[in-house]
Amino acid sequence: MSTLVRDRAPVQASANTLRPPRKRLSRRVLLLGAAGVLWLLGFLFLHGTSTLTLPASELTDLHRSLNQFNAWVASNRADNPVFQYVFTPFRSAVDSVANLFTSTFAASSTGLRLPEIGWLGTVGLLSWIAFAVGNARVGLLTAAAFTFFGLQGLFTEAAYTFALVLTAVLFSLLIGIPLGVLAGISGRVSQVITPVLDFMQILPTFVYLAPLALIFLIGPASAVIATVIYAVPPLIRLTAHGIRNIPENTREASDSLGTTGLQRLLTLQLPLARRTIVMGINQSTMAALSMVTIAALIAAPGLGQVVVRALQSLDVGTAVNAGLSIVLLAIVLDRVTTAASRRAEPGAARKRRISRKSRYILLAASLAVVLAMVQLSRTMLWAAAFPKNLNFGPDIVSGVSAASAWLQTNLSLFTVSFREALTNGILNPFQSLLTETPFYLLVAVVLVAAYALGGWKLALVTASCLAAIIYLGLWSDAMVTLASTLVATAVVMVLGIIFGVAMGRSNKVDQIMRPMLDAGQTMPAFVYLVPFLGLFGATRFTAIVAGIIYAAPVAIKITADGIAAISPTVMEAAVSSGSTPWQVITKVQLPMARKSLALAANQGLIYVLAMVVVGALVGAGGLGYDVVAGFVQSSLFGKGLAAGLAIVFLGILLDRITQAAAADPVRKIRSAKSSAH
């Protein structure tokens, strides 16, 4: 009898060790449920009161103060020492580099405003550079793409965009690689710089524009500086990652030879991290292209301005024509930097089809041809300016406009019905739930949810962000933006789970879908607005659909990687126990990939927020509209700047809450102690 008691005791104790986590998890669920019930009851009885609604034309005292600050900066710019000796010289330096590239490839400031090396020389030189750093195929792709820009009638605009991207990438290299190396070799530097990089990557692209325009004025210099701020974080991160991930035995062998820190860096770490650094350059280049197009709002020349003007006038044909150029430029930049990354891989020299000597001879011969093309462009007008009789752009514009009109006329029954059904059935009720709930009640609900997910620390951060949004006077507009963001993110996660599970379970599906997802991630945010503008018109629904398509690739890929990373042993055990495929997915794969799903939700939210804000150009409203209005009307500058800050705090709030949702809901140490008692 006593033996039985002793045998049961460990079983009972182990059962007790399992109970506390369940109770803790139940407490989290109960708190979230209580917050939801409080929200619904408060909305039923108090809706429409204390909503802090601010009409579009009205300003708060803070907004007026920011307007006065803007006026003070404008009137004291010439005399203020900070501007005289810091900001203005820095702007001039950036402007000089940008002007060098734009005058070389796009248009000089004198004469006929033609490129210094002509369109033919530009095509030849850029194709040769692509061949030199990549291979012959990307060189031919570059030549075909830039020739096609001329056929679209957008050669100058595409060259302007390329020149600004080149300028921004150059400055990103000068800043990002040294900082990345320091972060890779110094843990202290990494700890200091990581939160800064996190903050920079959370911010939607719109947020950079207003303060930089205030400090550096509008124009190419401000566009380049904003682009560098947006594009440099991935380069720093990947450079540091490449430096840190040198094999330990290789590092020990180097140290045993008596190498100094500088020698180890130059002869070991940098060469072995070369491929990762080039991948960082790829990511930085794609981010730069995305930002340069959006920087058209602060007078950055190029394709972005064509798209902005077309969106504002609802000219779908012109928007599609320019959007196609942006996509082609993105593909060219991606393929060139990807080819350069592959050439940097260890052992790449052994895979070359021709010898190094033959390649150098071919490069020298093709360079001679390029120099001849440049000389021809400087002496012959047809080689300097792209022939106007080869401009097919108007045909593309008229064809797309006709197709868009046909779609809107013949598919309006479907598109309008679909748009109105989702808008009236889901979006409007949810937006009303956010905007018509008393602000103090919604603050209390969000704080309870934050405490349930992350404890007092997260609740304190949440309270600070909510207080900042209220102080900025844009609570109602922030709730409009939040409603669109959450609805779009919910759809993104449904798509992420459906297609991510399919990719994670099937290599064939992964091989089919991954190139499409990679291509989707190379396109700048502007491009997604264009086709849906033709289908659904200028409404917030268009911005939401564009946000879903923009954010879905990253959520799908993260989910697929999480599903594919599950141990095959676990999968085999589940199948051998008689589980159906549906049971394997719902009972094994999705629970075990919970952290990947939470990361997908986190990244999906950030991408959707960025796109929904950009969607202000097609009638999305909310904080994005305030930002755009601040660029257009000087009297609304203060409100636009406040809206940019509100987007920052909303982004931080969403990022921290989704990160907390990914964390374990129990504290193992405390649970173990309580179970021991």
ZIVEN-V126435 format. One line per field, one symbol per residue. ss: DSSP state (h for helix, s for strand, l for the rest). psi: psi as a letter, one per 40 degrees, with the letter a starting at -180 (. if undefined). burial: + if it has 24 or more other ideal C-beta (glycine too) atoms within 12 Angstrom, else -. A space follows every 10 residues. Layout:
ss->???
psi->???
burial->???
This chain:
ss->lhhhhhhhhh hhhhhhhhhh hhhhhhhhhh hhhhhhhhhh hhhhhhllll llllllllll hhhhhhhhhh hhhhhhllll hhhhhhhhhh hhhhhhhhhh hhhhhlllll lllllllhhh hhhhhhhhhh hhhllhhhhh hhhhhhhhhh hlllhhhhhh hhhhhhhhhh hhhhhhhhhh hhhhhlhhhh hhhhhhhhhh hhlllhhhhh hhhhhhlllh hhhhhhhhhh hhhhhhhhhh hhhhlllhhh hhhhhhllll hhhhhhhhhh hhlhhhhhhh hhhhhhhhhh hhhhhhhhll llhhhhhhhh hhlllhhhhh hhhhhhhhhh hhhhhhhhhh hhhllllhhh hllllhhhhh hhhhhhhhhh hhhhhhhlll hhhhlllhhh llhhhhhhhh hhhhhhhhhh lhhhhhhhhh hhhhhhhhhh hhhhhlllhh hhhhhhhhhh hhhhhhhhhh hhhhhhhhhh hlllhhhhhh hhhhhhhhhh hhhhhhhhhh hhhhhlhhhh hhhhhhhhhh hhllhhhhhh hhhhhhlllh hhhhhhhhhh hhhhhhhhhh hhhhlllhhh hhhhhhllll hhhhhhhhhh hhlhhhhhhh hhhhhhhhhh hhhhhhhhll lhhhhhhhhh hhlhhhhhhh hhhhhhhhhh hhhhhhhhhh hhlllllhhh hhhhhhl
psi->dddddddddd dddddddddd dddddddddd dddddddddd dddddeieif efhhideiii dddddddddd dddddeddeh ddddecdddd dddddddddd dddddchiei befiideidd dddddddddd ddebaddddd dddddddddd deffdddddd dddddddddd dddddddddd ddddehdddd dddddddddd edhidddddd dddddeiiad dddddddddd eddddddddd ddddfhhddd ddddddefii ddddddecdd ddeddddddd dddddddddd ddddedeffh iadddddddd ddefgddddd dddddddddd dddddddddd dddeiheddd eidiiddddd dddddddddd dddddddedh ddedhhhdee hedddddddd dddddddddd eddddddddd dddddddddd dddddehhdd dddddddddd dddeaddddd dddddddddd deffdddddd dddddddddd dddddddddd ddddehdddd dddddddddd eehidddddd dddddeagid dddddddddd dddddddddd ddddehhddd ddddddeeii dddddddcdd ddfddddddd dddddddddd ddddedeffd aadddddddd ddhdeedddd dddddddddd dddddddddd deiheihddd dddddd.
burial->---------- ---------+ +--+---+-- ++--+--++- -++------- ++-+-+--++ -++--++--+ --+------- --+---+--+ +--++-+++- ++++++++-- ---+++++++ ++++++++++ +++++--+++ +++-++++++ ++++++++++ ++++++++++ +++-++++++ +++++----+ --+---+--+ ++++++++++ ++++++++++ ++++++++++ ++++++++++ ++++-+---- ---+------ ---++--+++ -+++++++++ ++++++++++ ++++++++++ ++++++++-+ ++-+++++++ ++++++++++ ++++++++++ ++++------ ---------- --+--+--++ --++--++-- --++++---- --+--++--+ +--+--++-- ----+---+- -++--+++-+ +-+++++++- ++++++++++ +++++--++- +++-++-+++ -+++++++++ ++++++++++ +++-++++++ +++++----+ --++--+--+ ++++++++++ ++++++++++ ++++++++++ ++++++++++ ++++-+---- +--+------ ---++--+++ --+-++++++ ++++++++++ ++++++++++ ++++++++++ +----+++++ ++++++++++ ++++++++++ +++-++---- +------
